[in-house]
Amino acid sequence: MHGEKKIANALLAEFTARHDSDGHRFFTLTPTISDFSGPIIAHSVWYPDYNPFGGVVATRTVFATRVGLHLFQEFRPHRHHAHPEVSMP
């Protein structure tokens, strides 16, 4: 129930963004475009052997890493401090 909502939120975070004022989600291609274009450009331009297909293969790693990071952010333990931190003058 609650875990399913967290997983859905983590997966949606890859394709959607939240609007600042009201928190509603809207579809965005920016993360997806950057996930695909970065490795393809790197394999096409910077790597010694010109291999754009290697960049396509590398996008799987980038995509899986970003989804994994979203899942970690949803399920990481949050530390609650019993006492607020007091700054020393």
N, C-alpha and C positions, 0 to 999 in steps of 0.2 A: 504494500500500500504506500507507505511513506518512502520506502526505498525505490519503488518503481517511479515515483514522481521525481526523485533525485536523478535517476538514470535518464529519464526522459528529458529533464532539464539540461543535463550534461550533453546529451546528444543534440538537442535543439540549439545549444549554445554555439555549435559549429556553423549553423546555417542562419541563425537569427541574432538580432541584437535587441537590447532593451532601450526603450525611449526614456529619456531622463525624467520628464515631467510626470508621467503616469505609470511607468513600468510595463506598458504593453510591449509585446514582442513584434518585430517586423522582420521580414525576410531580407537578408543581405548576402550578396555574393562575394564581398571583399575578402573574408577569411579563406574561402574556397579558391578564389583566384590566386591569392598569394601562396596558398599551399601548393598549387599546381605550377604556377609560373616560376617560383623561386628555384626549385630543383631543375626544372627544364632549362632555364637560362644558365644556371651554373654548369650543367653538363654540356651545354651547347657552346658556351663562351670560355669559361675558365679552365675546364678540364682539358688536358693535352689531346686526348683522342675525342674527336667530335662525335658525340653519341647522345642525341636528344632522347632516344628511347630509354637510356639509363636514367635520365631525369624523370621520365614518366614512372619508371619503376621506383625511384626514390620518393615520389609523392606518396606512396603507400606508407612509408615510414613517417613522413611528416604528418600525414592525416591521422595515423594511429597515435602518434605522440600527442597531438593536440586534443584528440578525444580522450586519451588517457589522462591528460592534465585536467581537463574539465571534470572527469570522474573523480580524480583526486581532490579537486577543490570542493566538490559536493560532499564527499565522504570523509574528509580529513577531520580528525578530532579537534574541536575548538576548546581552547583553554580558557577557563573562566577564573579570574583572579578574585579571591575572597575580599581582598582589600584593594582599593584603588591606589595606584602608584602616587607617591607624594614626592614632588621634586624638591630637592634641597637647594636653598639659596646660595 
